[in-house]
Amino acid sequence: MGIIKSEQKIISACKDFISSSEIKSFLIAYSGGCDSSVLLHTMNLLKDKFQLNIRVAHINHNLAKESEAFAIHCKNICHKYNLEFINIDIYLDKSSNIEEQLRNKRYNALTEIAYQNEYILTGHHFDDQIETFFLRLMRGSSNKGLSCMSLFNNINNKIIARPLLNINKKDIEDYQKRNQLSFLNDTTNNSNKFDRNFIRNEIIPKLKSRWSSLNNVMKSNIEHQKINSIILDDIIIDKLNHIYDSGSKKLSLVKLKQENNFIQSEIIHKWFSLETNILLNHYQISEILNTIINTDKDSTPEFTFHSFSIRKYQGFLYLINKLSNKDIHKSKKWDLSDDLKFNELIIKISKLKELGIYDFLHINQPVIVRRREGGEKILLNSKFHQKLKKIFQSKNIPIWERDSYAFIFVKEELIAAYGPNDIIISNTNH
């Protein structure tokens, strides 16, 4: 009777999900394990009734010796169900965080092949939620982080959906047994060197042996975290709107410091996540507060995470998306036939015409555009050249922003320093 009830729960959960979905096309992430096998079986069972379009993707992470066997198994099951099967190989750098790599590469691969009108489905269930809660708790996550996974979320502009998210692992195992679904066990799940596996294999079984109601307690706890997160979110967004200038991309330190430490932390967390789609943890936020915000006003410290950095300059915080060295062009020759993309800038012909320097540049070829090297001078009157450094200082242009300027030269003479928000023009062409 229990097994039948479990089956009903899962079928009902998938029916509810399908009914609530705006579209009926799904890309199912299929590992070959128990959870994704149950999800695939259930969705295929409902395919004709709800007129679903289903494709299946298997991510071969090439970590275990049986990885190839998993790929073959998944392909055979999809052939049995008469479903389109896609196998994707990914390879990891074993010298860095494998768990984070695996997650990022897996989602990047899935979102890359998913259609715009297609949801990506994963087999995550409520026991995965519990693991995520404790994992994030130990990593110092915020209220938002402790609210764990959502039924829907957006990654790389594609929708990830988890129809079984509120289903317990026991119900999934019962469904598998009743329907005699063949699945494979990934041996990497046994290795406790991975944090999630340690929580799954060591911590949660001990908690459940002492408190059998753990799942129910955690459902209530996570739901409370979601509600608290929503309420706090509204408060923090309102405060952020009062201290952040989206036009100039700067955040007022004076106004930020009027708040208590907790609110400061939440504002920084929200600001960073809105601009980068990255959630910082408690320890990273503390580092920003200690090394950036609470330092001498004349210091210029920097906090860096991935390709982003936070800098302080003259009473404001700036969030910068840094180009990698391989993406940076040091110089380009420009024939002025069209707008020029130079690193993150677009140098517009129309703007040069508006400034009255296009004709001069067009006549006096060749035109070279290059990055700032330091020591550049520009003629701002009929007699004297002035150092760009002093001009930047007088305009209160942050040090790092100066490197984003494109310097336009004719015959070694600097004609213009073209920036994202300002253009400095030489008098040479007059």
N, C-alpha and C positions, 0 to 999 in steps of 0.2 A: 504493500500500500504506500509506504514511504517513497519508494522509487517512482511509482506512478505520479505521486504528488510532485516530486522533483521535476519530472518530465513536463508536467502541466505548467509549473512555474516558469520553466525556460521557454516553452512555446508561447506562453502568454506574454512574457517579457519581450520576445522578438516580435510578436504581433503588435504589441503596444508601440514598440519602436517604429515599426514599418508604418503604422497608422499615423504616427506623429511626424514622420519624415516628409519633407517637402518634395523629395525626389525618390525614385524607385530604382536607381542604379547604384550598385555597390561593388567596391573592390575589397575583397576579404583577405586580410593578412593571415596566412595559413602556415603555421610552423610545423605542423604534423603532430604536435602535442595534444594532450587531452582537451584543453580549453578551446583551442581554435578548431579542433575536430568537431566538438559539440556545436559550436557556433556555425560552422560550415554546413553540418548535417541539418540543423534546424532551419537555416535560411534557404537551403536547397529544398527542404520539405515544403516550405511556404512559397516557393518561387512561382509556381503556376497559379496558385490561388490569388496572389497579389500582383501577378504580372511583373515580376522583378527581372532586372538585368543584372547578372552576377558574373564578375570576373574574379580570379583568384591569383594572388601573388605570394610566392614563397621567397623569403630572404635567407640565402645561404651565407652565414657569417664565417664559414670555414674555420671554426675554432675547434670543433670536436672531430675525431677520426671518422665518426659516422655521419658527418655532414652530408656527404654525397648520397648516402642511403636515405636520409631524410628527404632530400630533393626528389629522388626517384619515387619514394612512397607517396609524397604529395601529388606528384604528377599522375600517378596511377589512380589515386582516389578521385582526382578531378576528371580524369578520363571516364571513370565509372559513373560520375554524376553528369557527364557531358557538359563540363564547364571549361571555359578558356583558362589556361594555366600559364603563368609567367614566372620564370625562375630568375632571380637576381642575385648575383654574387657580390659580396662586399668583403673587404679585407681590412684588418685593424692593425694599428701600430701598437704592438704589445708593450712598448716602453712607456705609454701614457695611460690615462684612466680608461680601461676597457669598457666599463659599464656605461660611462658617459658617451664614449665613442659609438658603442653599439646602438644606444638609443638614438643618437643624432643621425648616424648613417642609415639606420633602419627607416626612420621617418623621412629623411631626405630622399631615399630611394622610392618609398611608397608615394610620396607627394609628387615626385617627378613623373611617375607613370600614370597617376590618377587623372581622369578626365575632370574638366571643370564642373560637369553636371553629375558627379559621382562622389559618394561618401566612401571613405576608407574605414572599414570595420575591423576592430581588434577584439580578441577574446578575453579582455580584462574582466575580472570578477571582483566580488567584494573582499575576498581574502587578499587580493592584490592591493586593494585600498588600504587595508590594515598595514601591510608591509610598507606601502608608500608613506603612511602616517609616521611610523616609527623611524623610517629612513630619513624623512625630512625633519623630524623632531631632533634627531641626533646631529643633523647638519645645520641646525639653528634657523630653520625656515620661519617665515612670518605667518600670520593668521591665514593669509591667502594660500600659502604653501601647505599648511596643515589642513586645509579644506580638501586637499588631495585632488584626484582626477574628477573630471566632469563627464557627463554623458556625451556632450559634444564639446569639441574645442577646435580652434583654427591653428594649423601649423603650415607655414609656407603658403598661405592663402588657399589651403585645402581643408575640408572638414574631416576630422577624425571622430568617429562615433564608437561607443562601447555599449552595445545592447545588453550585455550580461553583467553590467557593472554592479547591480544590486543583488546579484545571485551569489549564494555561498558556494564555495568549492565543493562541499559535500553534495550539493544538488547536481553539480556538473558531473561529478564522478558517478552518481546514481544514474543519470541520463546516459552516460557512456556505457554503463553496464547493461542497462535495459535494452539499448539499441545495438549492443555488441559492436561498438565502433572500434576499429583498429587504430591504434596511435603508437607513437614512439616516444621514449623518454630521452630527453637531452641530458647527457652525462655532465655537462657543464653546470647544470642546476644543483649538482651534489657538492660542488666546490665552495666551501665557506670562506675562501679568500675574497669572494665578492660580497659586499655589504648586504645586498638584498637577499642573497642566498643564506647568509648567516642569520638574518632576521627570520627568514622563512623556516629554516631547518632547526634553529636552536632556540630562538626567543619566543616566537609565537606558540609552538607546541607546549612550552612550559607555562605560558600564560593561560592557555586553554585548559591545561590539566588542573590548574588551580581555580580558574574562573570560567566555567563552561558557557557563561552568558557573554563572553568577550565580543562576539560579533554584533550582538544587539546593542551592547554598551558603546561599541565603536561607531555603529551607525548613527546613534544619537549624538555622539561627540562630534563626528565629522559634519553632521548636519548643523550643529550649533556653530562650528567653525565657519561654515559657509555663510550662515546668517550674519554672524559677527563681522565677517569679512566684507559683506555687502554694505552693512551699516557704516563701518569704518571707512570703506572705500569712498562713499559719498562725502563724508567729512573731509577726508584727505584731498580729494579732487577739488573741493571748494577752496580749501586753503592753498593748494598748489596754484590754482588760477589767479590768486591774489599776489603771489610772489614770483611767478614765472612769466617771462615775456617770450612768447612763442615766436614772435617776429625776429628778435635778436638772439634767440636761443640762449638766454641767460637767466639765472635764478638768483634773486636777491639774497645775499647772506645776512644783511641787516634784518630783513623781515623773517628769514628762517630762524635766526637766533632768538627771536621773540617767543618761539614755541618751546615747550619742554622737550627733553631728550627723546622721549617716546615718539612724539608727533614729528620731530625732526627726522627720526629714522624712517617713519612711515612715508613722509614726503619724499625723501631721497629714493626710497624703494619704488614708490609710484612713478616718480619722474623718470628714473632709469628704465623701468619696465615699459612705460608708454613710448619712450623714444627708441628703445632697442629690442623690445619683446623678450627681454631676458630678466629672470627673477633672481635678484641677489639674495644671499642668505644673511642671517644675523651677524655673522663674523665679518663679512664683507662690508656691510653697512657700518659696523663699529669702526672698521679701518678707515672708511671715508670720513666719519665724524672726527676721529682722532688725528688723522694725518692730513686732512684737507681743511675741514671746517674750523676746528679748534686750534689752529696754529696762528702764528704771528701774521698780521695783516699784510706785511711786506713780503712774506715768503710765497713761493710759487710751487707748492708740492703737486704731485700727480698720482691719481689712482687709475690703474689700467686693468681692464678685464676684457679678454679676447681682443677684438679690434677697436674697442672703445676706451676712452679715457675721460676722467673728470679733472678739470683744472680750475684753479682759483686765480682771479685777476681783478684788482681794484674793486673789491667788495661784491663780486659776482662769481657764481659757479657756471662753468661751461661744460657741456658734454660734446665730445669730439669723436667722430668716426674716422679713425686713422687709416690711410691707405697703406697696404703692404708695399715693401720696397719693389717687388716685382710689378706692381701696378702703377708705379710712378714714372712718368716721362720727365726726363731732365731738360730736354729741349726738342723743339720741332721747327721745321721750316714751313712757312705758311704762304700760300700763293694768293690768299684773300678771295678765292673764288666762292667760298662758302664759310659758314660759321665753323669755328675750330673748337673741338673738344680737347681740353688740356687738363688731364687729371680729373678733378671734380668740377672744374669750371667749363662753362660754354661761353666762348668769346664771340659775341654777336656782331655781325657786320653792321646791322642797323644801329647798334649802340655806338660804334666807331664813327659812323656817319653823323649821328646826332652830336657827338663830341667834336666834330670838325677835323678829325685826324685821318679819316679813311683815305682821302685823295692823296695826302702826303705819303702815307704808307704804300699805297698802290703804285705811286710813281717811283718811289725810292726803294726798289727791290735790291737784294732779297730781304724779307722780313723773318726774323728769328724770334721764336717765343721760348722762353726758358724759365726754370724755377729760380727762386732767390738763392744766391750763393753767399751773400754777405758783402758789405762794403759798397753796394751799388749807390750811385749818385744820379740825380735828375736835375735838369735845368728848369728852375721855376721862375726865373726872371732873365733879363737879357744878358746878364753878366756872370752870375754865380751858379754853380751846381751845389745842391744840398744833399746830404746823406739821407737815404730812404729810412734808415733807422730812426733818425730824429723826427721825420715826418710821421712815421708810424706811432712814435711815442706821443707826439702832439695830438694825434687823432684818437688816442687811447685804444689802439688796435692791439689785441692780445698777441703775445709772442708767437704762439702756435698758429694763429690765423695768418700771420705774415708769410708763413711758408706755403700757404695756399694761393698766394698771388701769382699771376702769370705776368712775367716781365717781357714787354714787347720791344725788341731792338731793331734798329736800322743802322748798319755799318758801325756796330759797337756803341751806338748812342741809344740810351734808354728813352723811349718815346712815351711809354705808358706802363704803369703798374696796375694791372687789371685784377681787382679782387671781387669776392662774392658780394660785398655790400658797398664798395667804394672803388673809384678809379682815379688814380693820380696821373695827370697829364703834363707832359713837358711843354715848354714854350718853344722848343726847337723848330717846330713846323710852322710857327707864325712869322 
